[in-house]
């Protein structure tokens, strides 16, 4: 894939990696093996143009384990933050506000540009990070949101544009509503500075729109777009990567070209052949009113809202989008409530407005790795896990303060 990127986009100036290096055999992970995998991955990326990475939930050992700074507990993910700081140092300027050693985030100006990259650790808002279930829960774990505001304010004052990158999309059902809401308020305040946001985690091709008013969403109050990138992991469809064409002044997105390696090709065993799958502007530009086809026109938040309107009014437009999520790999129909829930999710960069709701209880049906499976708008499968233990733990922590009391007992034993 890296060789294909260099061949297809030799003039690219930067790369964004949205996390999750370690495989999903979560019961087998160790710090030592994760460290090997992480170092190997970033070494292989060394031929790409300047890489800006994020912390995926699977990089931790145990998986999802990201204690906020205030807890000061063992186990700690300090080993991971230190390792990432070393791996990222060859791309990120020494003058960057480098919080990697503290909580896995950084803010760095792209050389010879007016663009700033702010990488955030979204695991501090992830419902499966059980270190967050404190009594009382922190409003701003590790102070990351306050730090993001400081960096955005500095960028606004300097007249810079910003890309925010992270792993878990902040409007997904597995983001804590408080953290998602606070983050959305930050995006709303600095929407004129933020040119785009980029996330991974779901393994599928999606996007989310932030609005100033979620009770009356329209093209006129659409503020920002989060691009959720497909995965190289083939369980959710053919391996994929994207090339973004951007305006050199505003850093707004002009087009997105997605490339895939067709794993159904009979010659795949001889090596993947990377082919162009689709252009966002070619696919969606003609379906909005008025059509957007000018190569120099940006894919604005208003444009993407109008795409969702076209999806509502035209099943063919929606079905094409739904199929592209997994690069045509799973041809499951999505109609009626399913379609309504999908469009609602697109219009919900603030997670409390995401219509998908978890189904209570423990479910033992076979998991469709990497895909968000829903039945009647109820989530029955997780996006990014490989074990059922999280459902059991989630039921346990439903009791008020249960996990917090367990942590306090553990701390008392350590003191003894």
C-alpha positions in Angstrom: 0.0 0.0 0.0 2.8 2.4 0.9 4.5 1.8 -2.4 1.1 2.4 -4.2 0.6 5.7 -2.4 4.1 6.9 -3.5 3.4 5.9 -7.1 -0.1 7.3 -7.3 0.5 10.5 -5.4 4.2 11.4 -5.8 3.5 15.1 -5.2 1.8 14.6 -1.9 3.1 16.8 0.9 1.8 15.0 4.0 0.2 11.8 5.2 -2.4 11.2 7.9 -2.5 7.9 9.7 -5.7 7.5 11.9 -4.5 4.8 14.2 -4.9 1.1 15.1 -1.7 -0.8 14.3 -2.1 -3.8 16.5 -4.4 -6.6 15.4 -7.6 -7.4 17.1 -6.6 -10.6 19.0 -7.0 -8.4 22.1 -6.5 -11.4 24.5 -3.0 -11.9 23.2 -1.5 -8.4 23.4 1.5 -7.5 25.5 3.5 -4.2 25.9 6.5 -5.9 24.3 4.7 -7.2 21.2 2.7 -4.0 20.7 6.0 -2.0 20.9 7.4 -4.2 18.1 4.3 -3.8 16.0 4.1 -0.1 16.4 7.8 0.5 15.6 7.6 -1.8 12.6 4.6 0.0 11.2 6.1 3.5 11.5 9.4 2.3 10.1 7.5 1.0 7.0 5.9 4.5 6.7 9.3 6.2 6.5 9.0 6.4 2.7 5.8 8.4 2.8 5.7 12.2 2.9 5.6 13.6 6.4 3.3 11.4 8.5 1.0 12.7 11.2 -0.3 9.9 13.4 -2.8 9.4 16.2 -3.2 6.9 19.1 -5.5 4.0 18.3 -7.4 2.2 21.0 -5.6 -1.1 20.0 -2.2 0.3 20.6 -2.6 0.0 24.3 -1.9 -3.2 26.4 -4.4 -4.1 27.7 -6.6 -2.8 24.9 -8.5 0.4 25.5 -6.5 1.1 28.7 -5.8 4.8 28.8 -5.9 6.1 32.4 -6.4 9.9 32.7 -3.4 11.7 34.2 -5.3 12.5 37.3 -5.6 8.8 38.3 -1.9 8.2 38.6 -2.4 4.5 38.5 -0.6 1.3 37.5 -0.8 0.0 34.8 0.1 3.1 32.9 0.3 3.7 29.2 3.5 5.8 29.6 5.5 3.2 27.7 3.1 3.8 24.7 3.3 7.6 24.8 7.1 7.5 25.0 7.3 5.0 22.1 5.0 7.1 19.9 6.9 10.3 20.8 10.1 8.6 19.5 8.4 7.2 16.3 6.7 10.5 15.5 9.8 12.7 16.2 11.2 12.3 12.6 8.1 14.0 11.2 6.9 16.5 13.8 8.8 19.7 14.4 10.8 20.1 17.5 8.9 23.3 18.2 5.5 21.5 18.4 3.4 21.6 21.5 4.3 18.0 22.3 1.9 16.4 24.8 2.6 12.9 23.6 4.5 12.0 26.7 1.6 13.2 28.8 -1.5 12.0 27.1 -0.7 11.1 23.5 -1.5 14.4 21.7 0.4 17.1 19.8 0.1 20.3 17.8 2.5 20.9 15.0 2.8 23.4 12.1 3.4 21.8 8.7 6.7 23.2 7.4 6.4 25.7 4.6 2.7 26.1 5.0 0.0 27.9 7.0 -1.5 24.6 8.2 -1.4 23.3 11.7 -2.1 19.6 12.6 -3.7 19.0 16.0 -3.6 15.3 16.9 -5.9 14.3 19.8 -6.2 11.1 21.9 -9.9 10.2 21.5 -9.5 7.2 23.7 -10.0 9.7 26.6 -13.7 9.8 25.5 -14.1 6.2 24.6 -16.9 4.2 26.4 -14.7 1.1 26.4 -11.9 2.8 28.3 -13.0 1.7 31.7 -10.5 3.9 33.5 -12.9 6.8 32.7 -15.7 5.3 34.9 -14.7 7.3 38.0 -17.0 8.6 40.7 -17.3 11.5 39.8 -16.3 11.2 36.1 -13.9 13.9 34.9 -15.3 16.5 32.6 -12.0 16.9 30.8 -9.7 13.8 31.2 -6.0 14.8 31.3 -7.1 18.4 30.5 -6.9 17.6 26.7 -9.9 19.7 25.7 -8.5 22.8 27.5 -5.2 22.2 25.7 -7.1 21.9 22.3 -8.8 25.3 23.0 -5.4 26.8 23.7 -3.9 25.5 20.5 -6.9 26.6 18.4 -6.9 30.0 19.9 -3.2 30.4 19.1 -3.9 29.2 15.5 -6.8 31.6 15.1 -4.6 34.5 16.4 -1.8 33.6 14.0 -4.2 33.3 11.0 -3.4 29.6 10.6 -5.7 26.8 9.3 -6.1 23.6 11.3 -6.7 19.9 10.6 -7.8 18.0 13.7 -6.9 14.3 13.5 -7.9 11.4 15.9 -8.9 7.8 16.0 -12.5 7.4 17.2 -14.9 9.8 15.4 -16.4 12.0 18.1 -20.0 11.6 16.9 -20.0 7.8 17.1 -22.2 5.8 19.5 -19.1 4.7 21.4 -18.1 8.3 22.4 -19.1 9.5 25.8 -21.8 12.1 25.2 -20.2 14.7 27.5 -16.8 14.6 25.9 -18.4 14.6 22.4 -20.6 17.6 23.3 -17.7 19.6 24.7 -15.6 18.8 21.7 -18.5 19.8 19.4 -18.7 23.2 21.2 -15.0 23.7 20.5 -15.4 22.9 16.9 -18.4 25.3 16.6 -16.4 28.1 18.2 -13.3 27.6 15.9 -15.1 26.3 12.8 -13.6 29.2 10.7 -10.1 28.0 11.7 -10.7 24.2 11.4 -10.6 23.2 7.7 -11.4 19.5 8.2 -11.3 16.7 10.7 -10.0 13.2 10.0 -10.7 9.9 12.0 -10.6 6.2 11.6 -11.8 3.4 14.0 -14.9 2.3 12.2 -13.1 0.6 9.3 -15.7 1.9 6.9 -16.0 5.0 4.6 -18.2 7.5 6.4 -18.5 11.2 7.3 -20.0 13.3 10.1 -21.3 16.9 10.0 -21.1 19.3 12.9 -23.9 21.9 13.2 -24.5 25.0 15.2 -28.1 23.9 15.8 -28.9 20.1 15.9 -32.6 20.7 16.3 -32.8 22.4 12.8 -30.0 21.0 10.8 -29.5 22.7 7.4 -26.8 23.6 4.9 -26.8 27.1 6.4 -25.7 26.0 9.9 -23.4 23.1 8.9 -20.0 24.0 10.3 -17.5 21.3 9.9 -17.0 17.8 8.4 -15.2 14.8 9.9 -13.9 12.4 7.3 -13.9 8.8 8.5 -11.4 6.9 6.5 -11.7 3.2 5.4 -9.3 0.6 6.6 -6.5 -1.5 5.2 -7.9 -4.4 7.3 -9.9 -6.5 4.8 -12.5 -7.7 7.2 -14.6 -4.6 6.4 -14.1 -4.7 2.7 -11.1 -4.4 0.3 -8.1 -2.6 1.7 -8.3 1.1 1.0 -6.5 4.4 1.2 -7.4 7.9 0.1 -5.8 10.8 -1.7 -7.2 14.2 -0.6 -6.8 17.2 -3.0 -6.9 20.4 -1.0 -7.0 24.1 -1.7 -3.5 25.5 -1.1 -4.8 28.6 0.7 -7.8 27.5 2.7 -6.8 23.9 3.0 -10.4 23.0 2.3 -11.0 19.6 0.6 -11.5 19.8 -3.1 -11.9 16.1 -3.8 -11.3 12.7 -2.3 -10.1 9.8 -4.4 -10.3 6.4 -2.8 -8.2 3.5 -4.0 -8.7 -0.2 -3.2 -7.1 -3.6 -3.7 -9.7 -6.0 -4.9 -9.4 -9.0 -2.6 -11.9 -10.9 -4.8 -9.5 -10.7 -7.8 -8.4 -14.2 -8.9 -4.8 -12.9 -9.2 -4.7 -11.3 -5.7 -2.3 -14.0 -4.4 0.3 -12.6 -6.8 0.1 -9.2 -5.0 -2.6 -6.5 -4.7 -3.4 -4.4 -7.7 -4.5 -0.9 -6.4 -7.3 0.6 -8.5 -9.2 3.8 -8.4 -12.6 3.1 -6.7 -14.3 6.5 -6.8 -14.0 10.3 -6.6 -16.2 12.0 -4.1 -16.8 15.0 -6.3 -17.7 12.8 -9.3 -20.0 10.7 -7.2 -21.7 13.3 -5.1 -21.2 16.6 -7.0 -23.9 16.0 -9.6 -26.6 14.9 -7.0 -26.8 18.2 -5.1 -28.7 21.2 -6.3 -27.1 23.1 -7.9 -24.6 20.5 -9.0 -21.0 20.9 -7.8 -18.5 19.9 -10.5 -15.9 22.7 -10.6 -12.5 21.2 -9.7 -11.7 24.3 -7.8 -14.8 24.2 -5.6 -14.5 23.0 -2.1 -16.5 20.1 -0.6 -17.9 22.4 2.1 -20.0 21.3 5.2 -23.0 22.9 3.4 -22.3 20.7 0.4 -22.1 17.5 2.5 -25.4 18.4 4.2 -27.0 18.8 0.7 -25.6 15.3 -0.1 -27.6 13.9 2.9 -30.7 15.7 1.5 -30.1 13.9 -1.8 -29.8 10.6 0.1 -33.2 11.2 1.8 -34.9 12.0 -1.5 -33.2 9.4 -3.8 -32.7 5.8 -2.8 -30.1 5.3 -5.5 -27.9 8.0 -4.0 -28.2 6.6 -0.5 -27.6 3.0 -1.7 -24.5 4.0 -3.6 -23.2 5.7 -0.4 -24.1 2.7 1.8 -22.3 0.3 -0.6 -19.2 2.4 -0.7 -18.9 2.2 3.1 -17.4 -1.3 2.7 -16.2 -0.8 -0.9 -19.1 -3.0 -2.2 -18.0 -6.0 -0.1 -21.3 -6.6 1.8 -24.4 -6.1 -0.2 -26.8 -6.0 2.7 -29.9 -3.7 2.0 -30.5 -0.7 4.2 -34.0 0.7 3.9 -36.7 2.3 6.1 -35.4 2.7 9.7 -31.9 1.6 8.7 -31.6 4.4 6.1 -33.1 6.9 8.6 -30.6 5.9 11.3 -27.6 6.1 8.8 -28.5 9.6 7.7 -29.1 10.6 11.3 -25.6 9.4 12.2 -24.0 11.4 9.4 -25.7 14.5 10.9 -24.4 13.9 14.4 -20.9 15.0 15.0 -22.2 15.5 18.6 -22.9 11.9 19.7 -26.0 12.7 21.8 -27.8 13.4 18.5 -26.7 10.0 16.9 -29.9 8.0 16.7 -28.2 4.7 17.1 -28.8 3.3 20.6 -27.0 0.3 22.2 -29.2 -2.7 22.9 -29.1 -3.7 26.6 -27.8 -7.1 27.6 -25.1 -9.5 26.4 -25.3 -10.8 22.9 -23.4 -13.9 21.6 -24.2 -13.9 17.9 -21.2 -14.1 15.6 -19.5 -10.8 15.3 -19.1 -9.1 11.9 -15.6 -7.7 12.5 -15.2 -4.1 11.6 -18.8 -3.3 10.7 -21.4 -1.6 12.7 -24.3 -4.0 12.7 -27.8 -2.7 13.5 -31.2 -4.2 13.9 -34.1 -1.7 13.9 -31.7 1.1 14.7 -30.2 -0.8 17.7 -26.5 -1.5 17.8 -26.0 -5.3 18.3 -22.2 -5.4 17.4 -19.3 -3.2 18.3 -17.1 -1.6 15.7 -13.6 -2.1 16.9 -13.3 -4.9 19.3 -12.5 -8.6 19.3 -13.9 -9.8 22.6 -17.2 -10.0 24.4 -15.8 -9.2 27.9 -16.6 -5.5 27.4 -20.3 -6.3 27.4 -20.0 -8.1 30.7 -17.9 -5.3 32.2 -20.3 -2.7 30.9 -23.1 -4.5 32.8 -21.1 -4.5 36.0 -20.2 -0.9 35.9 -23.8 -0.1 35.4 -24.0 -0.3 39.2 -23.3 3.2 40.6 -19.7 3.5 41.6 -18.9 -0.2 41.3 -15.7 0.3 39.2 -14.6 3.3 41.3 -15.0 1.3 44.5 -12.9 -1.5 43.0 -10.2 1.0 42.0 -10.1 2.4 45.5 -9.7 -1.1 47.0 -6.9 -1.8 44.6 -5.1 1.5 45.6 -5.5 0.6 49.3 -3.9 -2.8 48.7 -1.0 -1.1 46.8 -0.4 1.3 49.7 -0.3 -1.6 52.2 
